[in-house]
Every structure is written in structure tokens, then in C-alpha cells.
Amino acid sequence: MKVGFIGVGNMGGPMCRNIIRNTNHEVIVFDLNPDAVKECTDLGAASAASVADLAAGCDVVITSLPIPKVVESVTLGAGGIAESAKPGTVFIDLSTNSPATAKRVAEGMKAKGIAMLEAPVSGGTARAKDGTIVIMVGGDEKVFEQQLPLLKSFSGEVIHLGEIGFGSTAKLINNMLAFCNAASAAEALMMGKRSGIDLRKLDAVIRNASGMSSGYANMATKALAGQFQASFALDLAHKDLRLALEMADELGVPGMIGPQVMNLMRMARGMGLGSSDSSSVIKVYEAALNEEVRG
């Protein structure tokens, strides 16, 4: 089977390389970054000259793209997947979208005889590399079952949630929860710093007690070391939380916590931290109180 992969950057690249390593499929890649393409071709993938070139020659086309408008351009725009892929192709989108965007793209694909699975992922770059990410899938169950071996080749858990839209719904809810946990962790760590407690010992307590979460773990690891190189950039976290809050508004769910975390992210981005790790929101507290949380 010929598998095309569009978007082989920080997340897409590791996932694509796991497909190359773990299957016998012929893999073709496209990305605007030649270095990202080379990492895949060095393992045996071929490269395509364009999205259209890739889509026309593959049985399955996978995308991992940064924002919804890029997804729509690559899928439904001129020279995109819908226009270029042959009927019967399966399209799998690993990007984080709003449910409405996923449904709109799916309709565009259906009109061209292309089946779609929305399959956003969670776990960050580390789990993308070791093949343990979680994939949340929306789409036709028969298509899901057909593509399950491919999805399993680069993940640890694959969950079919129902029709198109529910994959994005699960991803946005999950990410909002993680961001809220991380923001709470930033506030807690600053409380610990100002109290005078040994932060390493406080960290040991939390990691073994009821306050522990993946959001806390990432925040504490980055903050205590003072290392904020992006494993998940603040700009991307801000985009995901904005999509989650838009969904909450559409559903009539009052925002008591999420909007406050959005404001914290806005302040951090205003400090020029958009390309830093999402955990850099703790620097808002540090700037306000003129004190760093390090341990």
C-alpha cells in the first residue's frame, strides 16, 4: 500500500518515521522543510514535489498540520487532496481541529469519493517518537477497522469515538483539561517558592499524591530546571485552548476556569513567549512577583 504523509515536522515526523520502521508500506512524504523531509527519506521514504503529486499517487493520505486554516487549504484548496486524490483514497487527518472544521473537510472529501478519518493525537513529541501516543478517531467504523493496523503502527492506544467531529471534541476537551492542570501547577509552585519550602521535596510529595497530573509533571520538570524549550509550543497551546473555548460557547457551557487560563496564555504570549514551551506561562507569575521558581 502507498501511504502519503503531509507535514513531517515535530509531531508528524516521528509518527511518519514509525510507519516507515514498523510497516512494509511504501511511504511518500511532503513538507515545506527539506530537513524534515530528509529525516524520513533517510529511512527509506520517497519525497513528493507537491501535495497534488503525493495525493494522486497514494492509497492513504495522512496529514499532520499546525492550524485549521492550513488543514482546509491542503485538503480543499487548489491543488489539494480533494482535488488531486483518486476516488477510493482514504484520508486521515492527525491535526487538531474544531469539530466543525473536521465535518466541513469530511464533506468535501465525500463529494470526491474519498473516505475520511479525523484522528487527532495526544502525548507530545516524546510519545510520538516512542510510538505510544493516543489517537482519537472519528469516522466510519468500517474505514476505521480497515485502517486500524496502520494507526497502531505509530501509536499505543487507538480509540474510535464515533462519527466525524467526536475525535476533535475529545482532543479539545483533553487539551483544555491539561492546560488548566498546568496553570494550576504554575500557581502552586509559586506558592511553594514564596513559602520557603524545599521545592524538590514539594515536587516529590505532589508526584506521589493526589495533586499529580501530566500537566503538573510537565510544568514542574520545565520550571524547576528553568528549561522552556518547546516540546509543545505556547502558540499551539493557545490555538487549541481557543478552539476548546469556542466549542464550549457553542455548547452553552459556562467558562469558569478555561477563560482564565486563556488570559494567562495571552499574557505569556505578550511577553514574547509564544515559541517557548506551553509551561512558560509560569513566567507570568515570576514577572509579577519578581521571583523565579527553580529547584
C-alpha positions in Angstrom: 0.0 0.0 0.0 1.2 3.5 -0.8 0.9 5.9 2.2 1.4 9.6 1.8 2.3 11.8 4.7 2.0 15.5 4.6 3.5 17.5 7.4 6.5 15.7 8.9 7.6 18.3 11.5 7.8 18.0 15.3 4.8 15.6 15.6 4.2 14.3 12.1 7.9 13.4 11.5 8.2 10.9 14.4 4.8 9.4 13.6 5.8 9.0 9.9 9.1 7.5 10.7 7.4 4.9 12.9 5.2 3.9 10.0 8.4 3.5 7.9 10.0 1.4 10.6 7.0 -0.7 11.6 5.3 -1.5 8.3 6.1 -2.6 4.8 4.1 0.2 3.2 5.7 2.4 0.6 5.8 5.8 2.2 5.9 9.1 0.4 6.3 12.4 2.2 5.8 16.1 1.6 6.8 19.1 3.8 8.0 22.6 3.2 11.0 22.0 5.4 13.6 20.0 3.4 15.4 18.9 6.6 12.2 17.3 7.9 11.7 15.5 4.6 15.3 14.2 4.7 14.8 12.7 8.1 12.1 10.5 6.5 13.8 9.8 3.2 17.0 8.7 5.1 14.9 5.9 6.5 13.5 4.8 3.1 10.6 7.1 2.3 10.3 8.8 -1.1 9.5 12.6 -1.4 6.8 14.2 -3.4 7.2 17.5 -5.3 3.8 18.8 -4.1 0.6 18.0 -2.2 -1.1 17.2 -5.5 1.7 14.9 -6.6 1.6 13.0 -3.4 -2.2 12.7 -3.2 -2.5 11.5 -6.8 -0.3 8.5 -6.2 -1.3 7.2 -2.8 -3.9 4.8 -1.4 -3.9 6.5 2.0 -3.0 10.2 2.6 -2.2 11.3 6.2 -1.8 14.9 7.3 -0.3 16.4 10.5 -0.7 20.2 10.2 -0.5 23.1 12.7 -3.7 25.0 12.4 -7.3 24.5 10.9 -6.8 27.0 8.1 -3.8 25.1 6.8 -5.7 21.9 7.0 -8.5 23.4 4.9 -6.1 24.8 2.4 -4.2 21.5 2.0 -7.4 19.4 1.8 -9.9 21.6 0.0 -7.8 24.3 -1.7 -6.5 24.4 -5.2 -4.1 21.6 -5.8 -5.2 20.0 -2.6 -6.0 16.5 -1.6 -9.7 16.5 -2.5 -8.9 17.9 -6.0 -5.9 15.5 -6.6 -6.6 12.2 -4.9 -8.3 9.4 -6.8 -11.8 8.1 -5.7 -11.4 5.4 -3.1 -8.5 7.0 -1.4 -8.6 7.2 2.4 -7.7 10.5 4.0 -6.6 10.5 7.7 -6.1 13.9 9.4 -4.0 13.8 12.6 -4.2 17.6 13.1 -6.1 19.3 15.9 -9.2 20.9 14.5 -12.6 22.2 15.6 -15.4 19.6 15.1 -16.9 22.0 12.6 -13.7 22.1 10.5 -13.4 18.3 10.6 -17.0 17.9 9.4 -16.5 20.5 6.6 -13.4 18.8 5.3 -15.1 15.4 5.5 -18.0 16.6 3.4 -15.5 18.0 0.8 -13.8 14.7 0.7 -17.0 12.7 0.4 -18.0 14.7 -2.6 -14.9 13.5 -4.3 -15.3 9.8 -3.3 -12.7 10.0 -0.6 -13.3 8.5 2.9 -12.0 10.4 5.8 -11.0 9.7 9.4 -10.2 12.5 11.8 -7.6 11.2 14.1 -6.1 13.9 16.4 -3.3 12.6 18.7 -2.2 13.3 22.3 1.1 12.6 24.1 3.5 15.2 22.7 6.7 14.7 20.8 8.2 12.2 23.3 5.3 9.8 22.8 5.2 10.5 19.1 8.8 9.3 19.0 8.4 6.2 21.0 5.1 5.2 19.4 2.9 5.4 22.5 0.6 8.4 21.5 -3.1 8.1 21.9 -5.2 8.5 18.7 -8.8 9.7 19.0 -10.7 8.7 15.8 -13.9 10.0 14.3 -15.4 8.5 11.1 -17.0 5.5 9.5 -16.4 2.3 11.6 -15.6 0.1 8.6 -13.0 2.6 7.4 -11.6 2.7 10.9 -11.3 -1.0 11.1 -9.6 -1.2 7.8 -7.0 1.4 8.8 -6.5 0.3 12.4 -3.3 -1.7 11.7 -1.8 1.5 10.1 -2.8 3.6 13.0 -1.5 1.1 15.5 1.9 1.1 13.8 2.7 4.5 15.3 0.6 4.6 18.5 0.0 3.0 21.8 -3.8 3.4 22.1 -6.4 4.0 19.3 -10.0 4.8 20.4 -12.9 5.1 17.9 -15.3 7.7 19.3 -18.0 7.6 16.6 -18.8 9.9 13.7 -16.7 12.7 12.3 -16.4 15.5 14.9 -16.1 13.4 18.0 -12.3 12.9 17.6 -11.8 16.7 17.6 -14.3 17.0 20.5 -12.3 14.6 22.6 -9.0 16.2 21.7 -10.1 19.7 22.6 -11.6 18.6 25.9 -8.5 16.7 26.8 -6.1 19.6 26.0 -8.2 22.1 27.9 -8.0 19.9 30.9 -4.2 19.5 30.6 -3.7 23.3 30.2 -5.9 24.0 33.2 -3.9 21.5 35.3 -0.6 23.1 34.1 -1.8 26.6 35.0 -2.8 25.4 38.5 0.6 23.8 38.8 2.3 27.1 38.0 0.3 28.8 40.7 1.0 26.0 43.2 4.8 26.1 42.5 4.9 29.8 43.0 3.1 29.4 46.3 5.7 26.8 47.3 8.6 29.1 46.3 7.3 32.0 48.3 6.6 29.9 51.3 10.3 28.9 51.5 9.6 25.1 51.3 12.2 23.0 49.5 10.7 22.8 46.0 12.3 19.5 45.2 10.7 17.9 48.3 7.4 19.6 47.5 7.7 18.2 44.0 8.3 14.7 45.4 5.2 15.0 47.5 2.9 16.1 44.6 4.2 13.4 42.2 3.2 10.8 44.7 0.0 12.4 46.0 -3.4 13.5 44.7 -2.2 16.6 43.0 -0.3 14.7 40.4 -1.2 15.0 36.7 0.6 15.1 33.4 0.1 18.9 33.3 1.8 19.2 36.7 4.6 16.9 35.7 5.5 18.9 32.6 5.2 22.2 34.4 7.4 21.1 37.3 10.0 19.5 35.2 10.4 22.5 33.0 10.1 25.2 35.6 12.4 23.7 38.3 15.1 23.2 35.7 14.5 26.6 34.1 14.3 24.9 30.7 11.5 26.1 28.4 12.5 24.8 25.0 9.3 23.9 23.3 8.1 20.3 23.3 4.6 21.8 22.8 4.8 25.5 21.9 2.7 28.1 23.8 1.3 29.4 20.4 -0.1 25.9 19.6 -1.5 25.5 23.1 -3.2 28.9 22.8 -4.7 27.8 19.5 -6.0 24.6 21.0 -7.5 26.3 24.0 -9.2 28.9 21.8 -10.8 26.1 19.8 -11.9 24.4 23.0 -13.5 27.6 24.4 -15.3 28.3 21.1 -16.7 24.8 21.4 -17.8 25.4 25.0 -19.5 28.6 23.9 -21.3 26.7 21.1 -22.5 24.1 23.6 -23.6 26.7 26.2 -21.1 25.6 28.8 -20.1 28.5 31.1 -16.4 29.1 31.3 -15.2 29.4 34.9 -11.6 28.1 34.5 -10.7 27.8 30.9 -11.0 31.5 30.1 -8.7 32.4 33.0 -6.1 30.1 31.6 -6.5 31.7 28.2 -5.8 35.1 29.8 -2.7 33.7 31.4 -1.6 32.4 28.0 -2.3 35.8 26.4 -0.1 37.5 29.0 2.7 35.0 28.4 2.5 35.5 24.6 2.6 39.2 25.2 5.9 38.7 26.9 7.2 37.1 23.7 7.0 33.5 24.9 4.8 32.1 22.1 7.6 29.9 20.6 8.6 28.7 24.1 7.1 25.6 25.7 3.5 26.0 26.9 4.8 25.6 30.5 6.4 29.1 30.1 3.1 30.6 31.4 4.7 30.3 34.8 6.9 33.3 33.8 3.8 35.5 34.1 3.8 34.7 37.9 7.6 35.1 38.0 7.5 38.5 36.3 4.6 39.7 38.5 6.4 38.7 41.8 10.0 39.2 40.6 10.9 35.7 41.8 11.8 32.6 39.8 10.6 29.1 40.6 13.7 27.0 40.4 14.8 23.9 42.4 
